[in-house]
């Protein structure tokens, strides 16, 4: 089979944003920083894998789908009432009936909103998918980590 005739689907199990409010890091302790660094590293690695797969298999149609697991996204974009369950707390080891039911509802609603004929789709090109990666606007002027001019 020719590579240009292959559609490669990559299905994520949900994306939880690790973005913090401006200035939140000032209140971080060691544990908070370690958790932040681990999640950022995992996020960067997952994103790099997507871009590497697209580069390596450039001849095939590589598509990545991954819903954003925030209450606002699930309720507003996917039209699901989360009830008492926090979507950002869902994990592969969730065992409560209401969590499992919400995961199933999210999967079905997200899949229903995907344009399965769109080539090269990425999560930020889908309704309910994670946002495109980028840099948050930050004011580094008074930060001790900002480059100093001499």
PLY file of the C-alpha trace (Angstrom):
ply
format ascii 1.0
element vertex 150
property float x
property float y
property float z
element edge 149
property int vertex1
property int vertex2
end_header
0.00 0.00 0.00
1.31 3.44 -0.88
1.96 5.82 2.06
-0.16 8.60 0.54
-3.17 6.24 0.74
-2.79 5.72 4.50
-4.71 7.65 7.14
-2.99 7.46 10.55
-5.30 8.28 13.47
-3.81 9.18 16.84
-6.44 9.27 19.59
-5.60 11.00 22.86
-7.25 10.19 26.18
-7.90 13.85 27.01
-5.76 16.91 27.63
-5.55 18.74 30.95
-4.04 22.19 30.75
-1.06 22.87 33.01
-1.31 26.62 32.55
-1.17 28.67 35.74
-2.45 32.18 36.38
0.06 35.03 36.12
2.09 35.19 39.34
0.96 31.77 40.64
4.56 30.54 40.66
5.40 33.02 43.41
3.45 30.82 45.83
4.92 27.52 44.63
6.88 25.33 47.00
9.22 22.54 45.94
6.40 20.01 45.42
4.44 22.48 43.27
7.46 23.18 41.07
8.26 19.48 40.67
4.66 18.70 39.65
4.64 21.65 37.26
7.92 20.57 35.63
6.80 16.96 35.29
3.50 17.93 33.65
5.17 20.45 31.35
7.73 17.86 30.32
5.03 15.29 29.62
3.04 17.85 27.63
6.08 18.85 25.59
7.00 15.21 24.93
3.49 14.32 23.76
3.38 17.33 21.47
6.84 16.57 20.11
5.74 13.00 19.31
2.86 14.36 17.23
5.10 16.68 15.24
7.78 14.01 14.82
5.26 11.46 13.55
3.99 14.03 11.04
7.55 14.76 9.90
8.65 11.11 9.68
5.50 9.93 7.94
4.99 13.05 5.85
3.58 11.06 2.93
0.61 9.77 4.95
-2.35 11.68 6.35
-1.54 11.88 10.09
-4.41 13.09 12.28
-4.36 13.68 16.04
-7.52 14.02 18.14
-7.48 14.92 21.84
-10.33 16.59 23.78
-9.66 19.33 26.31
-10.80 18.15 29.74
-11.94 21.41 31.28
-15.43 21.96 32.66
-15.93 25.00 30.43
-14.94 23.09 27.28
-16.92 19.95 28.08
-20.08 21.84 28.98
-19.89 24.66 26.41
-18.31 23.04 23.35
-19.39 19.43 23.81
-22.77 20.17 25.41
-22.35 17.81 28.37
-23.47 18.54 31.92
-20.56 17.45 34.11
-22.61 17.46 37.30
-20.36 16.98 40.33
-17.49 15.46 38.33
-14.50 17.66 37.54
-13.37 16.68 34.01
-9.82 17.81 34.75
-9.63 15.15 37.50
-10.44 12.28 35.11
-7.63 9.79 34.59
-7.03 6.37 33.11
-7.39 4.93 36.60
-10.77 6.60 37.31
-13.12 3.97 38.72
-16.26 5.79 39.94
-19.36 5.11 37.84
-20.07 8.82 37.26
-16.47 9.40 36.11
-16.58 6.48 33.67
-19.95 7.65 32.33
-18.62 11.20 31.85
-15.54 9.88 30.02
-17.81 7.91 27.68
-20.04 10.95 27.09
-16.99 13.13 26.34
-15.62 10.57 23.89
-18.91 10.19 22.05
-19.64 13.94 21.92
-16.10 14.79 20.79
-16.17 12.10 18.09
-19.56 13.32 16.87
-18.18 16.85 16.33
-15.08 15.76 14.40
-14.96 16.26 10.65
-13.49 12.84 9.91
-12.87 13.82 6.27
-10.55 16.73 7.18
-6.98 15.82 6.29
-4.14 16.52 8.72
-6.43 17.37 11.63
-4.90 18.37 14.95
-6.77 18.84 18.25
-6.86 22.63 17.95
-8.63 22.23 14.58
-11.52 20.33 16.23
-14.51 21.45 18.28
-13.73 20.56 21.88
-10.07 19.76 21.22
-7.12 21.10 23.17
-5.90 24.57 22.29
-2.89 25.15 20.09
0.37 25.37 22.01
1.79 28.81 22.46
3.39 31.23 24.83
1.38 33.09 27.41
1.97 36.82 27.54
4.16 37.41 30.56
5.68 40.54 32.00
9.27 39.59 32.89
10.38 43.16 33.63
10.65 42.76 37.40
11.51 39.08 37.43
14.88 38.04 38.90
15.07 35.58 35.97
14.90 38.24 33.26
18.05 39.10 31.36
19.70 42.16 32.79
21.27 44.92 30.71
24.57 46.29 31.94
0 1
1 2
2 3
3 4
4 5
5 6
6 7
7 8
8 9
9 10
10 11
11 12
12 13
13 14
14 15
15 16
16 17
17 18
18 19
19 20
20 21
21 22
22 23
23 24
24 25
25 26
26 27
27 28
28 29
29 30
30 31
31 32
32 33
33 34
34 35
35 36
36 37
37 38
38 39
39 40
40 41
41 42
42 43
43 44
44 45
45 46
46 47
47 48
48 49
49 50
50 51
51 52
52 53
53 54
54 55
55 56
56 57
57 58
58 59
59 60
60 61
61 62
62 63
63 64
64 65
65 66
66 67
67 68
68 69
69 70
70 71
71 72
72 73
73 74
74 75
75 76
76 77
77 78
78 79
79 80
80 81
81 82
82 83
83 84
84 85
85 86
86 87
87 88
88 89
89 90
90 91
91 92
92 93
93 94
94 95
95 96
96 97
97 98
98 99
99 100
100 101
101 102
102 103
103 104
104 105
105 106
106 107
107 108
108 109
109 110
110 111
111 112
112 113
113 114
114 115
115 116
116 117
117 118
118 119
119 120
120 121
121 122
122 123
123 124
124 125
125 126
126 127
127 128
128 129
129 130
130 131
131 132
132 133
133 134
134 135
135 136
136 137
137 138
138 139
139 140
140 141
141 142
142 143
143 144
144 145
145 146
146 147
147 148
148 149
